[in-house]
Amino acid sequence: MKITVIGAGAVGASTADNIIRRNFAEEVILLDIKEGVAEGKAQDMMQTAALLGFNTKLKGVTNDYAQTAGSSVAVITSGIPRKPGMTREELIGTNAGIVKSVVDNLIKYSPDIIIIVVSNPMDTMTYLALKSSGLPKNRIIGMGGALDSARFKYQLATKLNASPGDLNAIVIGGHGDTTMIPLIKKATWNSIPVTHFLTEEEQAEIAQKTMVGGATLTALIGTSAWYAPGAATAAMVESIVLDQNRLFTASVYLEGELGQEDINIGVPVIINKKGWDKVVPIELDEQEKQLFEASATAVRNMNNVLKDSNIL
């Protein structure tokens, strides 16, 4: 099976690296607009094959979408980060143009493709990809919730001194510092609620650290993170390719689920060969419902920039 990763920056390269190391795809195409970058990174990664024991072929190309033909899954990481002095409208306008162009080119050569969007603002770019592509809703997925949930488990594991693999915990809502909702009341440590082990103050601290997880890393290293985003994206791709039916939080298009319409936002879904298969029902208490409604309002405000700018 053939996979395409658009954007050979840190997140795109990390995604491609994770995919080839997992050894579940026949071929991966890494595409970038900057001459030589994707080719160079692909060669560097392929030179680890003999050491790491994988057989997936990785090929780097410069802006040649014909090389992506026949891809089953594509990951879009391309776009620019928000720079000092840049307005939200400017960021959305720039990245919207990039995402629309990428989606059009992918569909041209792979009409049956499933697309995972990583570009920011992620929920809005996923909504744009769906609305502009005309693809069925289950074939457009935003990655953010999978990453946020992994960061949530990291914070829980650190506080509890537990193995992250023993924890079940999800984050719903928008992929942003003020819009994500770590569902700490529903998190468990091998089926035991984590609230049995944590004070209310500790629970609040974990939730807050989760919400600013991306910003914390940016402050520490001076740029956006890439290892965890790449791993989260690759895990979603693997679940599609191998039809694993894994449960992830992902930004998907809602038509009444959790009381929301005409929006892409993070909710628990099953990921398999169909793309996202179904939203998993989840009971929210009144506080969680209010937080989710506020998150949806914030995401809609971002989406309105697309409409106000005549992008949609």
N, C-alpha and C positions, 0 to 999 in steps of 0.2 A: 504494500500500500504506500502511496506517495503523499507526503506532507509538505506544505509550503509554509515558511516563516518569512513574513514581510518585515524588513527592518533588521539590520545587522548590528545595531547598537548593543549596549550591555544586556538589555532584557531579551532582545531577539536572539543574540548569540547564546545567552544562557539557556533559553528555551530550546534552541537547536541542540545544544550540548546535552541537555537532559534527555531529549528524545532519542538521540543516537546511542547514548549510554544505556538506555532502557532496552534497546535492541528489538523493538516491536514493529518498526516500519522498514520497508524495503529501501526507500529513498526519501531524502529530505532536501528540499531546495531552499536555500537562504538567499533572499533577494534584497538588495539595497540600491539606492539611487547614486551613491558615491562610488566612483570608479575604483575597483580593486578591493574595497573593504570586505565585501561578502566573500570574494574569492580567497582573500588572505586568511580570514578567520576560518573558513571552511577547511582550507588546507591544514591550518594549525590543529584544528580539532580532529581531522582525519588521521593525523600523525600520532594520535593516541590510540588508534584502533588496535594495533598489535599489543599495546601495553594493557588495555582495558578489556579486550576480548569481545568487541562488538562487530557486527557485520553490516549494519546500516550504512548506506552510502550517502554522504553529504556533499552537495555541490553548491558553490557560491556563484551568483550571477549578478550582473549590473543591469537593473531595470529592464530585463528581458522576460516579460510575462509569458511568452511562448514556452519558456522552459518549465513553467508551472502547470502546463496542460495535463489534465487527468488527475489532479490532486483530489484526494478525498476530504482532507481537512486543511484549512489555512488559518494561520495566526497572524493578526495584524498588530504589530507593536509600533509602527511608524507614527511620527508626529513630533511636536516640539514640547518641551516642558514650559511651564509659565515662567517668564522672566521678570525681573524687577521692573515695575512700571507698566507691565502689560495688563490690560483689562481682561476680565472674564470673556467679554465679547470678542476681543482680539484673539485670544487663545482658541476659543471654540471655532471662530471663523477660519483660522489657519488650519487647525487640525481637521475640521469638517471637510475642507477641500481635499486634504490628503486622503482621508478615509474613504470619501466617495470615489475618488479616482482609483484607489486600490481595489475597492469592492467591484467596481465596474470591470476592471482588468482581470480580476480573479474569475468572475462569472463568465467572462468572454471565453476563457480557455477551459474552465471547469464548471459547467452549468449545474452539476449536482453537488457542489461543494458545501461543506459545513464550515462556518466561519466563527472563530473565537476572537473577540475584540479585547485588546489590552490597552490600546491608546486612550489617553485621558482628554477630557473628563469621561471616564469609562462608560457610565450608564448612558450619558447623552450620545456618545459615539456609537454605542451599541444600538440605541434607538434610531439613530441616523442610518446606520448600516441596514437595519431591517426595512425602514421606510423607503429608502432610496433603491434598494436592491430588488424588491418584489419577491424575495425568497420566502418560503414558508417560515413561520415564526420559530419553529423548533430547530432551524438550521442557522440561527444567529444567537450567539451566546457571549455574554460579557464575563470576563474572568474574575473580577475583583473580589467577590465573596469568598472564593476558594482561598485566596491569599489572606484576606482578613481573618478567616476562620483559623488558618494555620498560625497566624500571629497571636490569636486568642489562646490557642492551645499552648503556644510557647510561654505566654505570660502565666497561664495556669500551672504549667509544668514547673516553671521556675519557683513560683510561690509554694506549691505543694511538694516540691522535690519529687515529682512523679515522672514516669515515662510518658512522653507525649503520645505514644501509641496506645496508652491505656485510657486516654481522654476522649470523650465525645463532646464537642462544643462547636456551635456555629454562630456566625455573625450574619444578620440580615440587614436589609436597607441599602441605602446608597453607598457607593464606594468613595467615602470622603471622611475627613476627620470629624465633622460634626453631624454626619448623616448615617454612619454605620451604627448598628445596635448589637452589641455582644449579649447574647441571651444567657447570662450567667445563671439565672434561676433554673435553666433547663440543662446546663452542663453537668456531665457525670464523669466520675472516675471509676471505670469498670462497673457501671450501672448505679453507683452510689452518688447521689447529688453532691456536687462540690461544695454546696452551701453548708453541708454538715461539717466541713473542715475549715471554713473561712468565716471570719467576722464580716459584718456589713461593711466596715471600713476597708477591709482587704478586698472584698468583692468590688467595691467602687474603684479602688486603686487599679485593680486588674482591668476592669472595663475601660478606664481612662487611658491606661498605658496601651491598650489594644487600639483604641481609636486614634491615638497620635503615633502609632507605630511607624508609619511611613515618614512622617515629619521628623521623628526622632532620628531615624537613620540618615535623612537628608542633612540634618544639623551635624551629625557625627562625621559623615564621610564627604559632605559637600555636593552630593548628587543623589538622585533617586536610587533605591535599592534595585538589585537585579537577580541575586541568587534565589531568594524565595519566590519572586514573581515568575522566574523561569521554571522553577520546580512545580509551582502550582499549575501553570499553563500546561506543562508537559504531562502532568497527571491527568488533566482533563482530556487532552488529546489521546492519551493511552486508553482511557475509559471508552472513548468513542471508537477507536480503531479495534480494540479487543472486545467491544460490546460487554463491558464489565458491570453495567448497571450500578455504578457508584453514585452515592449521594453527595452532592456538592451544593454549597450556596453559589448561585450564579445569577447574573443579571439577565432576566428573560422577560418577554413581553407578556403582560398580564391582561386578562379579559374578564375581570371580576374576582380573581383569586385574591384573598386577603383584603377584599373590598376595594381593589384598585383596578382602573381601566386605562388603556392606552398609555402605558408606561413600561419602560425597562428598568427593573430594580431587583436587588438581590433577595432571592427567596430559595428555600431548599428544593432541589430538583434532582431527578434521576438522569444521569448522563450515560448514553449508550450509542449504538450505531445510528440511531435516528437523529442524534444531536442531543437536545434535551427532550426527554420523553414526557414527563409530567411533573407538575408541582406537587410536592409532598405536603399534605395538610398539616398545619401546625396550629396549636391553640395558644393564643396570646392573651395575657392578662390585660387589664385596662391600661396600665402604665405602658406596657409594650405596644399596645394598639395605638396609643397616643404618639409614642415615639416613631412608630412606623408611618403614621399619617404625616407627621412633621417631616420625616425623611422624604416621603413621596412628594410633598409640596416643594421641598428644596430641589429635588431632581427635576420636577416639572418646570420650575423657574429657569433651570439651566436649559431644558428643552425648548422653552419659549424663545431663547436667543436664536435658535435655528429658524423658528418661524418668523420672528421679528426681522431677521436678516435676510429673509427670503431664500434661505438655504433649503428649507423644506416647504 
